[in-house]
Amino acid sequence: MNVWVTGGAGFIGSNFLLRFVPERPNWYFVNIDKLGYAANPLSLEPIANAPNYRLAHIDICDFEALERLAVECPPDIIVHFAAESHVDRSILGPRAFVQTNVEGTFNLLEIARRHWMRGRSVVDGRVFHHVSTDEVFGSLGPTGRFSEESRYDPSSPYAATKAASDHLVRAYGKTYGLPFRITNSSNNYGPRQFPEKLIPLMILNLLERKPLPIYGRGLNVRDWLYVEDHVDAIGVVIEKGRNGESYNIGAHCERRNIDVVDALCQIVAKHTGASVEELLALKTFVEDRPGHDLRYAIDASKIQRELGWRPKESFESGLEKTVRWYIENRRWVDAVRSGAYLEWIEANYGRRKRLS
């Protein structure tokens, strides 16, 4: 069984591979990754020499390279994590998001169609698993949750490109009979997340006593999911899910951004001996980003009911594990915080007007 995993050196992909490469010795995993700014090969050191794993340094926008790989190692399962995923970057530079998230997904679908179809039929056992986001559904009011039937209403270029890729996957299922499954998850957090996202950015700034930039008044609500719970859910969908179905993955764990930052201040203070008051004083409210969705919340009852998956971590236990990981893995952190990263942080946050 050959399993292609795209974006496997990134956040969720690396956690997926670290989990399943040892657990599935009879599956051969090919990590297809262009090793862009958010990828860190250090994440995969524990499995780098595993006999059932290899890294293919390929950009999914390079169809010819994908085709050569497919001839050499034809995929039975494609697990598609690779994406440009940071909303703020999509606002400042949307072209890369269209190229990777739309064209890259199209290339993978074409590989699957070419190599899995026998006439009008599909070879048994093939699955295209597309990993997507709750952001395709847009923003919620103070009540309600996104279900698998929710209307698509993306607000950012990132969300729009992920919505487009979801639609492409479904279209290949309807037009060509390509076997697919889609998962839309809530906000992930945990070990190995690139520190442009809220939680790792706040953790590292707290450890270095830097300002904590919070959009608006921090009242936007996100539904948080620990990455290892997400990885577990994806494994369940691959093994038990039904073709042509989508599954929402979430932990029913809504928190305002300001409350997340306050909780991180408490945990970092506990682990470093710093004063909680000193850390809370680092909170800095800055001009909000355009089109900032107010609230996300996932209804995960379908995957719980049909496949028996439930999250294991509470937000409190997951956040505690996450803080400890960043404290204990400074080598990993130093490897991703290059000059380009620091320039991005300055470009995105340094020029935003501070709010009184």
C-alpha positions in Angstrom: 0.0 0.0 0.0 1.6 3.2 -1.2 0.4 6.3 0.7 1.2 9.8 -0.7 1.1 12.4 2.0 1.4 16.0 0.7 2.8 18.7 2.9 4.1 16.1 5.4 6.9 18.4 6.7 4.3 20.9 7.8 2.3 21.1 11.0 -0.5 18.6 10.7 1.2 16.5 8.0 4.3 15.9 10.2 2.2 14.9 13.2 0.2 12.5 10.9 3.4 10.9 9.7 5.0 10.6 13.1 1.9 8.8 14.2 1.2 6.4 11.3 4.6 5.6 9.9 5.4 3.4 13.0 1.9 2.2 13.3 1.5 1.0 9.7 4.7 -0.8 8.8 3.0 -2.5 5.8 2.1 0.9 4.3 4.8 2.8 2.4 4.6 6.6 3.0 5.9 9.1 0.5 6.0 12.6 1.9 5.6 15.1 -1.0 6.7 18.5 0.2 8.3 21.5 -1.5 9.9 22.4 1.9 8.6 25.9 1.9 8.9 28.4 4.7 6.6 26.6 7.1 8.1 23.2 6.6 10.7 21.9 9.1 12.5 18.6 8.4 13.5 18.5 12.0 9.9 17.5 12.7 10.4 14.2 10.9 13.8 13.2 12.4 12.3 10.3 14.4 11.1 8.6 11.1 13.7 9.9 8.6 15.3 6.5 8.3 12.2 4.4 8.7 12.1 1.6 5.9 8.5 2.5 5.0 9.1 6.3 4.6 10.7 8.6 2.1 10.7 12.3 1.4 10.1 13.5 -2.2 11.1 17.1 -2.5 8.4 18.1 -5.0 6.1 21.1 -5.3 2.5 19.9 -6.0 2.3 22.7 -8.7 4.9 20.7 -10.7 2.7 18.2 -12.5 5.6 16.6 -14.5 7.4 15.8 -11.2 4.3 14.3 -9.7 3.8 12.2 -12.8 7.3 10.8 -12.7 6.8 9.9 -9.0 3.5 8.2 -9.9 5.2 6.0 -12.4 7.9 5.1 -10.0 5.6 4.8 -6.9 1.9 4.8 -7.9 -0.3 5.9 -5.0 -3.1 3.8 -3.5 -4.1 6.5 -1.1 -3.5 10.3 -1.3 -3.7 12.3 1.9 -3.6 15.9 0.8 -2.4 18.3 3.6 -0.3 20.6 1.4 -1.6 24.2 1.4 -0.8 27.8 1.9 -2.7 28.2 5.1 -2.1 31.6 6.8 -5.0 34.0 6.4 -2.9 37.1 6.9 -0.4 36.0 4.2 -3.3 35.4 1.8 -4.5 39.0 2.3 -1.0 40.4 1.5 -0.2 38.0 -1.3 -3.1 35.8 -2.6 -1.4 34.5 -5.8 0.6 31.8 -4.0 -2.7 30.6 -2.4 -4.4 30.2 -5.8 -1.4 28.4 -7.2 -0.9 25.9 -4.4 -4.4 25.4 -3.1 -6.2 25.3 -6.4 -3.7 24.3 -9.1 -1.8 22.0 -6.8 -5.0 20.2 -5.8 -6.0 19.9 -9.5 -2.6 18.3 -10.3 -3.1 15.7 -7.6 -6.6 14.9 -8.8 -5.3 14.5 -12.3 -2.7 12.1 -11.1 -5.3 10.1 -9.3 -7.6 10.1 -12.3 -4.9 9.0 -14.7 -3.6 6.2 -12.5 -6.7 4.9 -10.7 -9.2 4.7 -13.6 -9.6 1.5 -15.7 -12.0 2.6 -18.4 -14.9 4.1 -16.5 -14.2 2.2 -13.3 -11.8 2.9 -10.4 -9.4 0.4 -9.1 -10.6 -0.9 -5.7 -9.2 0.5 -2.5 -8.1 3.9 -3.8 -8.9 7.0 -1.8 -8.3 10.7 -2.2 -8.5 12.2 1.3 -8.7 16.0 1.1 -7.9 17.9 4.3 -9.8 21.2 4.5 -10.9 23.9 6.9 -14.0 25.3 8.6 -13.1 28.7 7.2 -14.8 27.7 3.9 -18.1 28.3 5.7 -17.5 31.9 6.6 -18.5 33.5 9.8 -21.1 32.6 12.4 -23.2 34.8 14.7 -23.3 34.2 18.4 -25.1 30.9 18.1 -25.1 27.8 15.8 -22.4 25.5 14.4 -21.1 24.5 11.0 -22.4 21.2 9.7 -21.5 19.2 6.6 -24.5 20.9 4.9 -23.5 24.4 5.8 -23.4 26.9 2.9 -19.9 27.9 1.7 -19.3 31.6 2.3 -15.5 32.2 2.4 -14.2 35.6 3.6 -10.5 35.6 2.8 -8.4 34.6 -0.2 -7.2 31.6 1.8 -10.7 30.4 2.6 -11.8 31.0 -1.0 -9.0 28.9 -2.4 -9.7 26.1 0.1 -13.4 26.3 -0.9 -12.4 26.0 -4.6 -10.3 22.9 -3.8 -13.1 21.3 -1.9 -15.4 21.9 -5.0 -12.8 20.5 -7.3 -12.5 17.3 -5.3 -16.3 16.9 -5.3 -16.5 17.6 -9.0 -14.0 14.8 -9.8 -16.1 12.5 -7.7 -19.2 13.3 -9.6 -17.7 13.6 -13.0 -15.2 10.8 -13.0 -16.3 8.6 -10.1 -13.0 9.4 -8.2 -13.3 8.0 -4.7 -12.8 10.9 -2.2 -13.3 11.9 1.3 -13.2 15.5 2.7 -12.6 16.6 6.2 -13.1 20.2 7.4 -11.5 20.8 10.8 -11.6 23.6 13.3 -8.5 25.6 14.3 -5.6 23.3 15.1 -2.9 23.8 17.7 -0.2 21.7 19.2 3.5 20.7 18.7 5.3 21.7 15.5 3.1 24.5 14.4 4.8 27.3 12.6 4.9 30.3 14.9 3.0 32.7 12.6 -0.3 31.2 14.0 -1.9 32.6 17.2 -0.9 30.0 19.9 2.8 29.4 19.0 3.3 33.1 18.3 2.0 34.0 21.7 4.0 31.2 23.5 7.3 32.3 21.9 6.6 36.0 22.5 5.8 35.2 26.1 9.0 33.3 26.6 11.0 36.2 25.2 8.9 38.9 26.9 7.8 40.5 23.6 4.5 42.2 23.0 1.5 40.0 22.3 -0.3 41.4 19.3 -4.1 40.8 19.5 -6.4 41.8 16.7 -9.1 44.2 17.6 -10.2 43.5 21.2 -9.6 39.8 21.0 -13.3 39.0 20.9 -13.2 36.7 17.8 -14.1 33.1 18.7 -12.4 30.0 17.4 -13.2 26.4 17.9 -9.9 24.7 19.0 -8.7 21.2 18.1 -5.5 19.5 19.4 -3.5 18.3 16.4 -3.1 14.8 17.7 -6.9 14.5 17.9 -7.1 15.7 14.4 -4.6 13.2 13.2 -6.5 10.4 14.9 -9.7 11.6 13.2 -8.1 11.6 9.8 -6.9 8.0 10.4 -10.4 7.0 11.3 -11.9 8.6 8.2 -9.3 6.9 5.9 -10.0 3.5 7.4 -13.8 3.7 8.1 -15.2 6.7 6.2 -17.5 6.4 3.2 -16.4 7.6 -0.3 -18.1 10.8 -1.4 -18.7 12.0 2.1 -17.3 15.0 4.1 -16.8 14.9 7.8 -16.4 17.9 10.1 -13.7 17.5 12.8 -13.9 19.6 16.0 -13.7 19.3 19.7 -16.6 21.6 20.6 -14.1 23.9 22.3 -14.9 27.5 21.6 -12.7 30.3 23.1 -12.3 34.0 22.5 -8.8 34.9 21.3 -8.3 37.1 24.4 -9.1 34.2 26.7 -6.6 32.0 24.8 -3.9 34.6 25.4 -4.8 34.9 29.0 -4.7 31.1 29.5 -1.2 31.0 27.8 0.0 33.7 30.2 -1.0 31.6 33.1 0.7 28.4 31.8 3.9 30.1 30.7 4.1 31.8 34.1 3.8 28.5 35.9 6.5 26.9 33.8 9.0 29.8 33.9 8.5 31.3 37.2 7.5 34.6 35.7 4.9 36.9 37.2 1.4 36.4 35.6 0.9 40.2 35.9 4.1 40.8 34.0 3.0 38.5 31.2 -0.5 39.9 31.0 0.9 43.4 30.7 2.5 42.3 27.3 -1.0 42.2 25.7 -1.1 44.7 22.8 -4.3 45.3 20.9 -3.7 46.1 17.2 -5.7 47.1 14.2 -7.9 44.1 13.0 -7.3 42.4 9.7 -9.7 42.9 6.9 -12.7 40.5 6.7 -11.9 38.9 10.1 -14.6 36.3 10.7 -16.3 36.8 14.1 -16.9 33.2 15.1 -16.3 29.6 14.0 -17.8 26.5 15.6 -17.9 22.9 14.3 -20.7 20.4 14.7 -18.7 17.1 14.8 -21.7 14.9 15.5 -21.5 13.1 12.2 -18.0 11.7 12.6 -18.8 10.8 16.2 -22.1 9.1 15.3 -21.0 7.3 12.2 -17.3 6.5 12.9 -17.0 6.6 16.6 -14.3 9.3 16.8 -14.1 11.7 19.8 -11.3 14.0 20.9 -9.2 12.9 23.8 -7.7 16.2 24.8 -9.5 19.0 26.6 -8.4 22.5 25.7 -6.6 22.9 29.0 -4.6 19.6 28.7 -3.8 20.3 25.1 -2.6 23.8 25.8 -0.4 22.6 28.6 1.2 20.0 26.4 1.7 22.6 23.7 3.5 25.1 25.9 5.8 22.4 27.3 6.7 21.3 23.8 7.8 24.7 22.7 9.8 25.3 25.9 11.5 21.9 25.5 12.2 22.1 21.7 14.1 25.4 21.2 16.3 23.8 18.5 13.2 23.2 16.4 12.0 26.8 17.0 15.4 28.3 16.1 15.4 26.3 12.8 12.1 27.9 11.6 12.6 31.5 12.8 14.8 32.7 10.0 15.4 36.3 8.9 12.5 35.9 6.4 10.2 34.9 9.3 11.2 37.9 11.3 10.6 40.2 8.3 7.1 38.7 7.9 6.3 39.3 11.6 7.4 42.9 11.3 5.4 43.4 8.0 2.2 41.9 9.4 2.2 43.2 13.0 4.8 46.0 13.2 2.9 48.3 10.9 -0.5 47.8 12.4 -1.9 50.7 14.3 -2.1 50.1 18.1 -5.5 50.6 19.6 -6.0 52.6 22.8 
